[in-house]
Amino acid sequence: MALDPSRAWQRDHPWARIYQAVTGGERVGALLWRLGTGAGVSELHRHARRELEALPPGSRVLDVPCGGGIALQDVPHGRDLRYVAADISPAMLHRTAREAAARGVDGVVVREADMQNLSDPDGAYDLVLTFTSLHCLPDPERAVHELARVLAPGGRLCGSIFSTDAGLRFLPVHTGGRAIGVLGPGATRSQVRRWLADAGFVDAELEVAGGITYFHATRS
Ligand SMILES: C[S@@+](CC[C@H](N)C(=O)[O-])C[C@H]1O[C@@H](n2cnc3c(N)ncnc32)[C@H](O)[C@@H]1O
């Protein structure tokens, strides 16, 4: 029977702790991220800042999966946002809450959620962030539809995936991740593009950084 990677993350698989050390660490973490993904973690922050800085005050943000709260580093200081940080893993949410407190980001609500089946009403958010995410799910296409559903018309989606067509160099990452049960089937870049269109997104932009593909799109 195929392993459900989301359940492994939910139970705080040992890899989740290593991942947190990589993304939460400073120089060594950044180096390990570069070795694993073939690009700098600064790429993630650049994409997150592009969307967060463009938001008017009072905007509603869903960061799912928030992991250890990496995108909180990119919330403009003092910006009035309604920021929901959601993840399937209680341990990750605990890390995010700690990160929000340490960085003095006010008003962050942390919440357990399965991004393939969100409890939010339609159109609840102006921006959804979903970094380093779709490759960790059993059903990433369904998640893309859920993210579209909870975005208001004109709302923005920004995220990333370790795509399966990133090249041979990244094959060990995919195979190893599948073997230890923390990665799902993933997707190629053209699948991601198609899923975004099918879910009702327009103006999709995909940008490749090593093994990771970042995407931005607008909810029609
Ligand atoms: C590789 S981490 C990425 C976290 C963060 N966005 C980042 O870029 O560092 C993957 C995250 O997905 C979460 N996750 C896995 N399956 C999920 C699901 N079905 N719904 C919500 N979160 C999920 C895990 O708990 C983990 O925090």
Ligand as a Chemical Component Dictionary entry (heavy atoms), coordinates in Angstrom:
data_LIG
# 
_chem_comp.id                   LIG 
_chem_comp.type                 NON-POLYMER 
_chem_comp.pdbx_formal_charge   0 
_chem_comp.three_letter_code    LIG 
# 
loop_
_chem_comp_atom.comp_id 
_chem_comp_atom.atom_id 
_chem_comp_atom.alt_atom_id 
_chem_comp_atom.type_symbol 
_chem_comp_atom.charge 
_chem_comp_atom.model_Cartn_x 
_chem_comp_atom.model_Cartn_y 
_chem_comp_atom.model_Cartn_z 
_chem_comp_atom.pdbx_ordinal 
LIG C1  C1  C 0  8.633  20.731 2.988 1  
LIG S1  S1  S 1  7.603  21.391 4.239 2  
LIG C2  C2  C 0  7.326  23.053 3.661 3  
LIG C3  C3  C 0  6.957  24.005 4.755 4  
LIG C4  C4  C 0  7.102  25.499 4.416 5  
LIG N1  N1  N 0  6.068  25.957 3.528 6  
LIG C5  C5  C 0  8.466  25.766 3.823 7  
LIG O1  O1  O 0  8.565  26.150 2.640 8  
LIG O2  O2  O -1 9.459  25.598 4.547 9  
LIG C6  C6  C 0  6.092  20.584 3.879 10 
LIG C7  C7  C 0  5.017  20.900 4.893 11 
LIG O3  O3  O 0  3.782  20.362 4.412 12 
LIG C8  C8  C 0  3.016  19.965 5.528 13 
LIG N2  N2  N 0  1.949  19.093 5.002 14 
LIG C9  C9  C 0  2.075  17.860 4.451 15 
LIG N3  N3  N 0  0.875  17.428 4.031 16 
LIG C10 C10 C 0  -0.023 18.417 4.306 17 
LIG C11 C11 C 0  -1.420 18.553 4.096 18 
LIG N4  N4  N 0  -2.140 17.596 3.488 19 
LIG N5  N5  N 0  -2.024 19.685 4.509 20 
LIG C12 C12 C 0  -1.312 20.660 5.119 21 
LIG N6  N6  N 0  0.011  20.584 5.361 22 
LIG C13 C13 C 0  0.652  19.465 4.935 23 
LIG C14 C14 C 0  4.051  19.336 6.426 24 
LIG O4  O4  O 0  3.625  19.176 7.748 25 
LIG C15 C15 C 0  5.219  20.312 6.273 26 
LIG O5  O5  O 0  5.153  21.330 7.234 27 
# 
loop_
_chem_comp_bond.comp_id 
_chem_comp_bond.atom_id_1 
_chem_comp_bond.atom_id_2 
_chem_comp_bond.value_order 
_chem_comp_bond.pdbx_ordinal 
LIG C1  S1  SING 1  
LIG S1  C2  SING 2  
LIG S1  C6  SING 3  
LIG C2  C3  SING 4  
LIG C3  C4  SING 5  
LIG C4  N1  SING 6  
LIG C4  C5  SING 7  
LIG C5  O1  DOUB 8  
LIG C5  O2  SING 9  
LIG C6  C7  SING 10 
LIG C7  O3  SING 11 
LIG C7  C15 SING 12 
LIG O3  C8  SING 13 
LIG C8  N2  SING 14 
LIG C8  C14 SING 15 
LIG N2  C9  SING 16 
LIG N2  C13 SING 17 
LIG C9  N3  DOUB 18 
LIG N3  C10 SING 19 
LIG C10 C11 SING 20 
LIG C10 C13 DOUB 21 
LIG C11 N4  SING 22 
LIG C11 N5  DOUB 23 
LIG N5  C12 SING 24 
LIG C12 N6  DOUB 25 
LIG N6  C13 SING 26 
LIG C14 O4  SING 27 
LIG C14 C15 SING 28 
LIG C15 O5  SING 29 
# 
